[in-house]
């Protein structure tokens, strides 16, 4: 009996060690901090989906899409999230080290110009001669030439104030800038936290003013995805599952988010998550067809607009978009 028990213990330890060894470690970097719109990633982890897919995922924040892409390209991370337009811009500047999108999360980009009504900016043309605050490399700043072209604005007529993302709202309130560029939900929630009322705010979303691009996307180096196809499929599957959970149970997603950032104001971040879901993820297109189910014609239009605005060579669709890791069409459907 003693020999039997000893053998059982050793066998159990062996199998436990084997199961642990089968977990694929993934270093993952978000497009921003642990805030409401990023709650899907803690949701993917805390719901148990990553574990079910045998993925050991370490989640870190970044300081914008440009930062996430650079760190992904360096090899410091395996998978990341970045704005689709920033991805095209990055690949154009690094033709020998390209990154591709494998899942479009936000069918409607959250890129935006945000200002206060007291500055008398009601339309894009009112920005001429004004000061806009944003971080260098942030998606809204990178794509401002497209916004300007769509609205007949000379980009050189704008003065950019380079600041850390967390300083955009304070200097806008103080009058040190006339507007701020960036993710509309992040800036809006930040202004509310400073006591600014919604009726005092003017939003100029790029999507409403001629720039109908995709937003946040899961991005990866092709080499890593090719070397880890099952892990890549499992990660994308969990991303889709987490998006659905964050829509169905946003309060639970924010509770899980708080495990990663105990300092958040749950009420504000819940608003940010719901804004992101309702305005960027749940669109007419995704309600009809599901996540990441756009046509080749739509993708071609987006690539044309982005490349024209940035004055870079238009990439072939298969250079930037790799749909082979997506789950089934039924799984991509939104409830």
C-alpha positions as CSV (number, residue, x, y, z in Angstrom):
1,X,0.0,0.0,0.0
2,X,2.8,2.4,0.9
3,X,4.5,1.7,-2.5
4,X,1.1,2.2,-4.2
5,X,0.6,5.6,-2.5
6,X,4.1,6.7,-3.3
7,X,3.7,5.7,-6.9
8,X,0.4,7.6,-7.1
9,X,2.0,10.8,-5.6
10,X,4.9,10.6,-8.0
11,X,2.5,10.0,-11.0
12,X,0.3,12.9,-10.0
13,X,3.3,15.2,-9.7
14,X,4.5,14.1,-13.1
15,X,1.1,14.7,-14.8
16,X,0.7,18.0,-13.0
17,X,4.1,19.1,-14.2
18,X,3.3,17.9,-17.7
19,X,0.1,19.9,-17.8
20,X,1.9,23.0,-16.6
21,X,4.6,22.5,-19.2
22,X,1.9,22.4,-21.9
23,X,0.8,26.0,-21.2
24,X,2.0,28.4,-23.8
25,X,3.4,31.6,-22.3
26,X,2.3,34.8,-24.0
27,X,3.6,38.3,-23.3
28,X,0.7,40.6,-24.2
29,X,0.7,44.4,-24.4
30,X,-2.5,46.5,-24.5
31,X,-2.9,49.7,-26.4
32,X,-3.3,51.7,-23.2
33,X,-3.7,51.5,-19.4
34,X,-6.0,49.3,-17.4
35,X,-9.2,51.4,-18.0
36,X,-12.7,50.7,-19.0
37,X,-12.3,50.2,-22.7
38,X,-9.5,47.7,-22.0
39,X,-11.6,45.6,-19.6
40,X,-11.9,42.9,-22.2
41,X,-8.4,41.6,-21.4
42,X,-8.8,41.1,-17.7
43,X,-12.1,39.5,-18.6
44,X,-10.4,37.1,-20.9
45,X,-8.0,36.2,-18.1
46,X,-10.4,36.1,-15.1
47,X,-13.2,34.3,-16.8
48,X,-10.8,31.4,-17.3
49,X,-10.8,31.5,-21.1
50,X,-7.0,31.8,-21.4
51,X,-6.5,28.9,-19.0
52,X,-9.0,26.8,-20.9
53,X,-7.0,27.4,-24.1
54,X,-3.8,26.5,-22.3
55,X,-2.4,30.0,-22.4
56,X,-0.3,31.6,-19.7
57,X,-0.9,35.3,-20.6
58,X,1.0,38.2,-18.9
59,X,-0.9,41.4,-19.6
60,X,0.9,44.8,-19.5
61,X,-0.2,48.3,-20.3
62,X,1.4,50.6,-23.0
63,X,1.3,54.3,-23.7
64,X,-0.6,54.3,-26.9
65,X,-0.6,52.3,-30.2
66,X,2.8,53.5,-31.3
67,X,4.4,52.4,-28.1
68,X,2.7,49.0,-28.3
69,X,3.8,48.4,-31.9
70,X,7.4,49.4,-31.1
71,X,7.6,47.0,-28.1
72,X,5.9,44.2,-30.1
73,X,8.4,44.7,-33.0
74,X,11.4,44.6,-30.5
75,X,10.4,41.1,-29.4
76,X,9.6,42.3,-25.9
77,X,6.0,41.1,-26.4
78,X,4.4,38.4,-28.5
79,X,0.9,39.8,-29.1
80,X,-0.5,43.3,-28.8
81,X,-3.3,45.7,-29.5
82,X,-3.0,48.8,-31.7
83,X,-5.1,51.1,-33.8
84,X,-5.4,49.8,-37.3
85,X,-4.3,53.1,-38.9
86,X,-1.2,53.2,-36.6
87,X,-0.4,49.6,-37.8
88,X,-0.4,50.7,-41.5
89,X,1.8,53.7,-40.6
90,X,4.2,51.5,-38.7
91,X,4.5,48.9,-41.4
92,X,5.2,51.6,-44.0
93,X,8.1,52.8,-41.9
94,X,9.4,49.3,-41.2
95,X,9.0,47.3,-44.5
96,X,11.3,44.5,-43.3
97,X,9.8,44.1,-39.9
98,X,6.0,44.2,-40.6
99,X,3.2,43.5,-38.1
100,X,-0.2,42.2,-39.1
101,X,-3.7,42.4,-37.7
102,X,-5.5,39.1,-36.9
103,X,-8.7,40.4,-35.3
104,X,-10.5,43.8,-35.6
105,X,-12.0,44.6,-32.3
106,X,-13.4,48.1,-32.9
107,X,-15.2,48.2,-36.3
108,X,-15.6,52.0,-35.8
109,X,-12.5,53.9,-34.8
110,X,-12.5,56.0,-31.5
111,X,-10.1,58.5,-32.9
112,X,-11.4,62.0,-32.1
113,X,-10.8,65.6,-31.5
114,X,-12.3,66.8,-28.2
115,X,-12.8,70.4,-27.1
116,X,-14.9,72.6,-24.8
117,X,-17.8,74.6,-26.1
118,X,-16.2,77.8,-24.6
119,X,-13.5,77.6,-27.2
120,X,-16.0,78.0,-30.1
121,X,-14.9,75.0,-32.1
122,X,-18.0,73.3,-33.5
123,X,-16.7,71.8,-36.7
124,X,-13.3,70.7,-38.1
125,X,-12.7,73.9,-40.0
126,X,-12.8,75.8,-36.7
127,X,-9.5,74.1,-35.8
128,X,-7.5,76.2,-38.2
129,X,-4.9,78.2,-36.2
130,X,-5.7,76.3,-33.0
131,X,-3.5,74.3,-30.6
132,X,-4.2,70.6,-30.2
133,X,-2.7,68.5,-27.4
134,X,-1.7,64.9,-27.9
135,X,1.2,62.5,-27.5
136,X,3.5,61.9,-30.5
137,X,2.7,58.6,-32.2
138,X,-0.9,58.4,-30.8
139,X,-3.3,57.2,-33.4
140,X,-5.5,60.4,-33.7
141,X,-2.4,62.5,-34.2
142,X,-0.9,60.1,-36.7
143,X,-4.2,60.1,-38.7
144,X,-4.9,63.8,-38.4
145,X,-3.7,64.3,-42.1
146,X,-6.6,62.0,-43.2
147,X,-9.0,64.0,-41.0
148,X,-7.7,67.3,-42.4
149,X,-7.9,66.1,-46.0
150,X,-11.5,64.9,-45.6
151,X,-12.4,68.3,-44.2
152,X,-10.3,70.6,-46.5
153,X,-8.0,71.7,-43.7
154,X,-4.3,72.5,-44.1
155,X,-2.5,70.3,-41.5
156,X,0.2,72.9,-41.2
157,X,-2.3,75.4,-39.8
158,X,-2.5,73.4,-36.6
159,X,0.0,73.8,-33.7
160,X,0.6,70.5,-31.9
161,X,1.4,70.5,-28.2
162,X,3.2,67.2,-27.3
163,X,2.1,66.0,-23.9
164,X,1.8,62.7,-22.0
165,X,-1.8,61.3,-22.6
166,X,-2.8,61.9,-18.9
167,X,-2.1,65.6,-19.3
168,X,-4.3,66.2,-22.3
169,X,-7.5,66.8,-20.2
170,X,-5.9,69.1,-17.6
171,X,-4.2,71.5,-20.1
172,X,-7.4,71.6,-22.1
173,X,-9.4,72.6,-19.0
174,X,-6.7,75.2,-18.1
175,X,-6.8,76.8,-21.6
176,X,-3.3,75.8,-22.5
177,X,-4.7,74.0,-25.5
178,X,-7.8,74.6,-27.6
179,X,-8.5,70.9,-28.2
180,X,-7.2,67.4,-27.5
181,X,-6.8,64.5,-29.9
182,X,-7.1,60.9,-28.9
183,X,-9.4,58.0,-28.0
184,X,-12.7,59.7,-27.4
185,X,-13.7,57.6,-24.4
186,X,-10.4,58.1,-22.6
187,X,-10.6,61.9,-23.0
188,X,-14.3,62.1,-22.2
189,X,-14.0,60.1,-19.0
190,X,-10.9,62.1,-18.0
191,X,-12.8,65.4,-18.4
192,X,-15.7,64.1,-16.4
193,X,-13.3,63.1,-13.6
194,X,-12.2,66.7,-13.6
195,X,-15.7,67.9,-13.1
196,X,-16.5,68.9,-16.7
197,X,-20.1,68.4,-17.7
198,X,-21.1,66.6,-20.9
199,X,-23.0,69.7,-22.1
200,X,-19.7,71.6,-22.0
201,X,-17.9,69.2,-24.3
202,X,-17.7,69.1,-28.1
203,X,-16.8,65.9,-29.8
204,X,-15.5,65.7,-33.4
205,X,-15.1,61.9,-34.0
206,X,-13.1,61.1,-37.1
207,X,-15.7,58.5,-38.1
208,X,-18.3,61.2,-38.2
209,X,-16.1,63.5,-40.3
210,X,-15.0,61.4,-43.2
211,X,-12.5,59.0,-41.7
212,X,-14.3,55.6,-41.5
213,X,-11.4,53.5,-40.4
214,X,-11.1,50.5,-38.1
215,X,-10.0,51.0,-34.6
216,X,-8.3,48.7,-32.1
217,X,-7.1,45.4,-33.5
218,X,-5.1,42.4,-32.2
219,X,-1.7,42.6,-33.9
220,X,1.2,40.2,-34.1
221,X,4.4,39.4,-36.0
222,X,3.6,36.8,-38.6
223,X,6.6,34.7,-37.5
224,X,5.3,34.3,-34.0
225,X,1.8,33.5,-35.2
226,X,3.1,30.9,-37.7
227,X,5.2,29.3,-35.0
228,X,2.3,29.1,-32.5
229,X,-0.9,28.6,-34.6
230,X,-2.9,26.9,-31.9
231,X,-2.0,29.5,-29.3
232,X,-2.8,32.3,-31.7
233,X,-6.3,30.8,-32.4
234,X,-6.9,30.3,-28.7
235,X,-6.0,33.9,-28.0
236,X,-8.2,35.3,-30.7
237,X,-11.1,33.0,-29.5
238,X,-10.7,34.4,-26.0
239,X,-10.6,38.0,-27.3
240,X,-13.9,37.4,-29.0
241,X,-15.4,35.6,-26.0
242,X,-14.3,38.5,-23.7
243,X,-15.8,41.1,-26.0
244,X,-19.2,39.4,-25.8
245,X,-18.9,39.0,-22.0
246,X,-18.0,42.7,-21.6
247,X,-21.2,43.6,-23.6
248,X,-23.4,41.1,-21.7
249,X,-22.0,41.7,-18.2
250,X,-20.1,45.0,-18.1
251,X,-20.2,45.3,-14.3
252,X,-18.5,42.0,-14.0
253,X,-15.8,43.0,-16.5
254,X,-15.1,46.2,-14.5
255,X,-14.9,44.2,-11.3
256,X,-12.3,42.0,-12.9
257,X,-10.5,45.1,-14.3
258,X,-10.2,46.4,-10.7
259,X,-8.0,43.4,-9.9
260,X,-5.4,44.9,-12.3
261,X,-5.9,48.5,-11.3
262,X,-7.2,49.0,-7.8
263,X,-7.3,52.8,-8.1
264,X,-10.0,53.0,-10.8
265,X,-13.3,54.7,-10.2
266,X,-15.6,51.8,-11.2
267,X,-18.5,54.2,-12.1
268,X,-16.4,56.2,-14.6
269,X,-14.7,53.1,-16.1
270,X,-18.1,51.4,-16.5
271,X,-19.2,54.4,-18.6
272,X,-16.0,54.1,-20.6
273,X,-16.5,50.4,-21.3
274,X,-20.1,50.9,-22.3
275,X,-19.2,53.9,-24.6
276,X,-16.6,51.8,-26.2
277,X,-18.9,48.8,-26.7
278,X,-21.8,50.8,-28.0
279,X,-20.0,53.2,-30.3
280,X,-16.9,51.3,-31.5
281,X,-17.7,47.6,-31.3
282,X,-21.5,47.3,-31.7
283,X,-22.1,49.0,-35.1
284,X,-24.5,48.3,-37.9
285,X,-21.9,46.2,-39.6
286,X,-21.1,44.0,-36.6
287,X,-24.7,43.6,-35.6
288,X,-25.4,42.3,-39.1
289,X,-22.4,40.2,-39.7
290,X,-20.3,39.8,-36.5
291,X,-16.8,40.8,-35.4
292,X,-14.1,41.0,-38.1
293,X,-16.4,40.1,-40.9
294,X,-15.9,43.1,-43.2
295,X,-15.7,42.8,-47.0
296,X,-12.5,43.1,-49.1
297,X,-14.0,46.2,-50.7
298,X,-14.4,47.8,-47.3
299,X,-10.8,47.0,-46.3
300,X,-9.5,48.3,-49.7
301,X,-11.3,51.6,-49.1
302,X,-9.7,51.9,-45.7
303,X,-6.2,51.1,-46.9
304,X,-6.6,53.7,-49.7
305,X,-7.7,56.4,-47.4
306,X,-5.0,55.7,-44.8
307,X,-2.2,55.4,-47.4
308,X,-3.3,58.6,-49.2
309,X,-3.5,60.6,-46.0
310,X,-0.1,59.4,-44.7
311,X,1.5,59.5,-48.1
312,X,2.8,56.0,-47.9
313,X,2.6,53.1,-50.3
314,X,-0.7,51.3,-50.1
315,X,-0.1,47.8,-48.7
316,X,-1.7,44.7,-50.2
317,X,-4.5,43.3,-48.1
318,X,-2.7,40.1,-47.2
319,X,0.2,42.1,-45.9
320,X,-1.8,43.7,-43.0
321,X,-4.7,41.4,-42.5
322,X,-4.4,37.7,-41.6
323,X,-7.9,36.2,-40.9
324,X,-6.8,32.5,-40.7
325,X,-6.8,32.5,-36.8
326,X,-10.4,33.7,-36.5
327,X,-13.0,31.4,-34.9
328,X,-16.1,30.2,-36.8
329,X,-18.6,32.6,-38.3
330,X,-21.1,31.6,-35.6
331,X,-18.7,32.5,-32.8
332,X,-18.0,35.9,-34.3
333,X,-21.7,36.8,-34.2
334,X,-22.8,39.3,-31.5
335,X,-25.9,38.4,-29.4
